[in-house]
Amino acid sequence: MTYAPIVLASASPRRSALLTQIGVAHEVLATDLDEARLPGEPPHVYVERLARDKALAARAALGNADRVLLAADTSVVLGDEIFGKPEDEAHCVRMLMALSGRTHEVMTGIAVLAGETLLADVNVSRVSFRALDDEECRRYWRTGEPRGKAGGYAVQGFAATFIERIDGSYSSVMGLPLFETARLLAAAGVPAWRQEGA
């Protein structure tokens, strides 16, 4: 049996690669959304809301209720502070130095929209950084890797040398928790790694 490709409401090449890893055929449809945090909104509520909103925005842009859509939002969280994407070198260095020698949380909200059913979940993983220094953070910025990354780092890149420990989902820290994603897609009738054949 052949399944129609789902729609990934994200321009992230990492999320696309992770979906490919588990055998989910997909097409990409990026959405443009106001990602401002609401006053008093807890981080885990924020990432789930954004994932839901991205899925709904993609459905509106697509204009096709028959397609299954997947959306996600990842935030790096320290205490109650959400670390977004770095605006420039100084911002990146400030974020990395705040994470230095500490344990933070990476929260990824995911949403699957199938017909009128909207399913959502949040993965929370804990990431412990070794101590960093200012110059090291500046050199890391100059690699180009932190640009466009929540918290100013990429777990799958050079920043792997910063990380002492991950408690939780490696793929979620990359941007898409595959266990939860596969579970929600299965509930929507889309199996992983069996897109063709039996």
N, C-alpha and C positions, 0 to 999 in steps of 0.2 A: 504494500500500500504506500502511495506517495502522499505526503502532507504538504499543503501549501506553505511557503515560507512565512514565518511570522514577521512582524514589523518591529524593529528595534528603534525605539524613540530616543536615539542618542547618537551623537557624532563621535563618540569615544572609540578609537580603534582597539583599545584594550577590551572593552565590553564585547565588541564584535568578535575578537579573537577568542574570548572565553566561551561565547556561544558556539563558535565553530569547534572548539575543543570538545564540547559534549554532543556534537552532531546535530545541532539545531539549525536548520536552514533558515536564513533570515535576510531581510532587506533593511536598509538603514533609512530612517526619516528623522532628521534632526529637528528639534523644536526650539523655539525661542520663547523663554518664559521669565517672568519676574521672579527671581529667586530670593527676594528679601524675606528675612525671618520675621514672623509676626511678634509683636510685643509679648514677652513672657512665654513664648512657645518653647517647650522642651526640645532638645536636639533630636531625640528619637521620633517625636511627633513631626518635627520639621522635615526630616528626610523622607518619612513616609508620605507626608502631604505633597512634597515636591514630586515624588515618584508617581503618585496618583494624578496630580495635575499635568505632568508631562504626558502620561498615557492618554488622558482626556484631550489634551491639546493636539496630540498626534492624530487621534481619531477625528477630531474636527477638521484638521488639515487634510487628512486622507479622504474623508467623506465616504468611507466604506465600513459599515458595521460588521461585515463578514470576516474581516481580518483579525487575527489575534495580535495584540500589541503588547510589547514589553517595555517598561521604562524603569529607570533607576536613578538614585541620587546618593552620592557618597560625601560624607563630611568627616573631617578630623576634629575631634572634640577633646578639649582639656578642661576639666571642671564643667562649667556651663558655657564656656566660650567655644564657638565654632570657628575653625580655621579654614578659610576658603582658599581660592587660588591666589597665588602671590601677584601683586600688582607690579612689583619691580624688585630689584636686588635687595634693597633695604628691608622691604616687607618680608621677603623670603627669609632673610637672615634672622629677622625678629621672630618669625614663627619657629624656625628650626632651633634657635637658641632657647625658646620657651619649652620646646619638646625635649631638649638635651637632658640626658640623665633621668628622664621621667617616663612614666607609663601613661599613655593616652588611649582614647577609644577611637575606633573607626566605625562609623555607623553607616550602613548602606540600606536604604529603603528600596524595595522593588515593588512593582505593580504590574499585574497582568490583566488586560482588558479583553474579554471575549464576549461578544454580543452585548448584553446588558449587565453582565457579571464583571465586577471589578474586585480582584483579589490582591491583597497586599501583605507584606511582611517586612520585618526589619532585622538585619543581622548586626550584632554588636560584637566587635573583636577588640582585644586589648593588645597594644603594641608598645614594647619597651625599648627606648633608645639608650645607647651608651652616651657618655659625655661627649659633646662636640665643642669645637672652638670656633670663634668668629671667622677666622681665615679659611678654615675647612668649609664652612657654610658658603662663603663667598666663592670658593673654587667650585663647589657643587653647583651654584647658580650659573657659573660660566660654562658648565657642560651643556646647558640648555634644557636639561631634563626636568627641572622643577616647574617650568612654564605650563600652565593649564592643569596642574595637579593640586588636588585638595591637600592642604597642609604643607605644600611646597616640596613634596617628595614622591618618588615612585618606588614602591616596594620591589618591583621586578627589575629595577635598574641599579645604578651605582649606589643608591641609598640603602640597598640591602646590607651594605657594610656598616650602617648606623644602627641596625636592628639587632638587639640581643635576643629578643623573644617575641613570639606572637602567640597569644592565647585566643584561638578562634579560627576564623576562615581566612586563609591566604588569598583566595580569589575575591573575597569581599573587600579586603584591603586594596586589591587591584581595582575594584569597582563593581564587581558583580558576584554575589555569593551563589556559587553554583548549586549547592544543596537546596537552598530555598527556591532558587530559580527553577530548577528541574521539578521540584514538588508543585509549584504553582502552575507551571506549564502543563504538567501531567493532569492537574485538576481541570485545566482548560481543554484537555484532549490532545495535547501536543507532547508526544514522548521524546525523550532524549535518545541520542545515538541509535535510533531505529527509524530513520526518515525514509529509507527505501527497503523493500523486501518484506520479510516476515512480519 
